Amino acid sequence: MPDTRRSAPAPLFSDTTPPALLERVDAWDLAVADGPVIATAIHDGHTLRPSLRARVKLDDDARWREEDPLTSLLTQVGDTRLRVRQSRFEVDLNRPRAEAVYTGPEACWGLDVWTTPLDDAERETSLALHDRFYDTIGELIDRTVARWGSALLIDIHSYNHRRDGPDAAPASQDANPDIELGITTLDPERWGETAKRFANVLRRHPVRGALPDVRCNVRFPTGGHFPEWVFENWGDRVCTISPEYKKIFMDEWSGQADVPALYALRDGLSHAVDAVRPEFLK
């Protein structure tokens, strides 16, 4: 009788692991465990390097509102977890390189970011971080796909729904689901049913005493440059789901967190990941 046992996948790390995965980078935290699920929070960070802090016009609260604070807690659902520490106002890793450093109000929600325009040296320092991130995540995805055959990328973000001010009514629920799943950059033939199952599990786990409103591709026509780049390079070998969490887990004006809501969202996401994980272990 032939031996039909499946050989063990190759190790994720070895003596030939590229240096981008082994060298410490202060701009992000990267934790790697054995499994096919990668979870990222690329807009969680608030840090600016000292030379930019001296030139930024926005106060900390204004920057905080446009960042995705606390989303790194949700990356706990991944085998591999990457949380970016640097602010998107230093470099936006979800934009193409040419647009990754905000130049003026037209590039970032009408906000006037800088006291004076950045010079080429400052821009290149920020863009070097953009290059390093894509080198690192590219090597990581390559090795995860080589080991497991495919990968599930959970690209986590959040969004504001009270832009009219702290005392104004929130934006309408019709156009602002509690959780929007960006699934425009996955192969629908291979992963369409996976995305549906993922969404249905999320809908079954209550947050603040109610089942969450979970819909796909409502507010954002794409997930941004990062998932588009992943699809361009790995196609149907990576299933990218980009959850956009409405900031029901915090007060977006004061920054006060609703910890039970945040934990409930994390638990729901964990159940959704577990429900589809077997499809990436085949």
C-alpha positions, 0 to 999 in steps of 0.5 A: 500500500502506498504511503499517503501521509502528507509530509510536514510543511517546511519550517517558517524560519531557517538559516536562510530566512531573509534579514528583513524578518530577523532584524528588529525594527522599532517602527512595528511589533512583529510576533510570529507563531506557526499557522496560516493566519496573519493579522495586521494593524497598520494604522494603530500607531501614534508615534512620530519621529522627533524631527516630525513632531517639531513640524507637525501642526496638528495636536495629538487629539486631532491625529488620534482621531484619524488613526486606528487606536486600539486595533492592535488588540484585535490582532490577537486572532492571528498566528502572526501579528504585526502592529505598526507603532508609527503614525500614518501621519509619518507614513501611510502604509496603506497608500502607494509609495508616491502618496504615502507621505501626506503633502497637504489638506487634499491628501488627508481629510482636509487637515493641515498637517505641517507647519512648513512643507517637508523637505526631500530628506524628511520625505525619503526617511519616511518612504524608507520605512514604507519600503522596509514594511513591504519588504518585510510583509512580502517575505512573511507572506511568501514564507507563510504561503510556502508552508501552508499553501495559502494564507488568511490575511486579516487587515484590521482598521477602524473608522469615525462615525461622529465627525460633526462633533462630540455632541452631534448625532452619529452618522446614520446606520444605513451607510455605517455598519458596525463592522464593514468587511472589505473583500474586494481584493480576494478571489471570489471563486476560491474564497467567496464562501469563506468570506460569507462564513466569516461574516455570518459568524461575526454577526452571531456574537453580540457587542454592547448587548446587540448583534453587530451590523456586519456588511461588506464593501459599504463605505470603502470601494477598496481596502486600500493599497496594502490588500491590492498589493497583496492580491497583485502579488499572490492572487488566490493564494492569499484570502485578504479580509479587511475589517473596518470597525466603526468606533463603537469601542471608544469615544472618538473625540475623547479617546475613552475606550469601551473595554468590554465592547473592544473585548467583545469585538475581539472575541467575535473576530476570534470565532470568525477566524476559527470558523474558517481556519481549517480551509487554510490547513488543507 
